[in-house]
Amino acid sequence: MSNTAPGQIETKSPDSLEGKFRVGEDERVYAISITTNETVPPFEVISAELAYNKESDLTGFTSVTGTVAKDLVLYLDHGITIRGKVSYTAVDPAHGISGGGNWALTSELKV
């Protein structure tokens, strides 16, 4: 991946995650809302890293797979990844994540 962006991601309900990332020099905020195919234990990653090739890939629907334990690793379409250390309490045992998400450029200035 040639570009990275800081942000955060957390569970919003037993089957959904939400992440926000500051992209580019002007820190445009991109949000991703993910619906999982299974129940996911609650967690939060307050220092996540989004790795991507092109900003234009951060639009529309994406498939999502990955795992969460001490660390979160998510794999999305176009070779995009979201990684970070789980804040506070790790998920034990490790839990697989699969589902789909939608990207949106938000009007917020900061995460």
C-alpha positions in Angstrom: 0.0 0.0 0.0 1.3 3.4 -0.9 -0.9 5.5 1.5 -1.8 5.3 5.1 -4.3 7.2 7.3 -4.8 7.3 11.0 -8.2 6.7 12.6 -10.2 4.6 14.9 -12.7 1.7 14.7 -15.1 0.1 17.2 -18.1 -2.1 17.6 -21.4 -0.2 17.5 -23.6 -3.2 18.1 -23.1 -7.0 18.2 -23.1 -7.2 14.4 -21.7 -3.8 13.3 -18.4 -1.8 13.4 -17.8 1.8 12.5 -14.4 3.4 11.6 -13.3 6.9 10.8 -10.0 7.8 9.1 -8.2 11.1 8.3 -7.1 10.9 4.7 -4.8 13.1 2.7 -3.0 16.3 3.6 -6.3 18.1 4.3 -7.4 15.2 6.5 -10.7 14.5 4.8 -12.6 12.1 7.1 -13.7 8.8 5.5 -16.1 6.6 7.5 -16.8 2.9 7.0 -19.9 1.2 8.4 -19.5 -2.6 8.5 -22.2 -5.2 9.1 -20.8 -8.5 10.1 -22.2 -12.0 9.3 -21.7 -13.0 13.0 -21.9 -11.5 16.4 -18.6 -9.7 17.3 -17.5 -9.1 20.9 -17.3 -5.4 21.8 -13.9 -3.8 21.2 -12.3 -0.4 20.3 -9.1 0.5 18.5 -8.4 4.2 19.1 -5.2 4.2 17.1 -6.0 2.3 13.9 -4.2 2.5 10.6 -5.9 2.4 7.2 -3.6 1.3 4.3 -4.8 1.9 0.7 -3.6 2.5 -2.8 -5.9 5.2 -4.1 -8.4 7.5 -2.3 -10.9 6.7 -5.0 -11.0 3.1 -3.6 -12.6 4.5 -0.4 -16.1 4.6 -1.9 -19.1 2.3 -2.1 -19.4 -1.3 -0.9 -16.5 -3.5 0.2 -16.3 -7.0 1.5 -14.5 -7.4 4.8 -12.7 -10.3 6.4 -10.3 -10.5 9.3 -9.7 -11.2 13.0 -9.7 -9.5 16.3 -7.8 -10.5 19.5 -5.0 -8.3 21.0 -4.9 -6.8 17.5 -7.4 -6.1 14.8 -6.6 -6.9 11.2 -9.2 -6.4 8.5 -8.8 -7.1 4.8 -11.1 -5.1 2.4 -11.5 -5.0 -1.4 -8.7 -3.3 -3.5 -6.0 -4.6 -1.1 -7.1 -2.2 1.6 -6.3 -3.1 5.2 -7.2 -1.7 8.6 -4.9 -2.6 11.5 -4.4 -1.7 15.1 -3.9 -2.7 18.7 -7.2 -3.3 20.6 -7.5 -0.6 23.3 -8.3 -1.5 26.9 -9.3 -5.2 26.9 -8.3 -7.7 24.2 -10.8 -10.0 22.6 -10.1 -13.5 24.0 -10.3 -16.0 22.4 -9.6 -14.5 18.9 -12.7 -13.9 16.8 -13.1 -14.1 13.1 -14.8 -11.2 11.3 -16.6 -11.4 7.9 -19.2 -9.2 6.3 -19.5 -6.1 4.2 -19.2 -2.4 4.6 -19.9 1.0 3.0 -17.4 3.9 2.7 -18.6 7.5 2.9 -16.7 10.8 2.8 -18.1 12.7 5.8 -18.3 16.5 6.4 -16.4 16.2 9.7 -13.1 17.9 9.9 -11.5 15.7 12.6 -11.9 12.2 13.9 
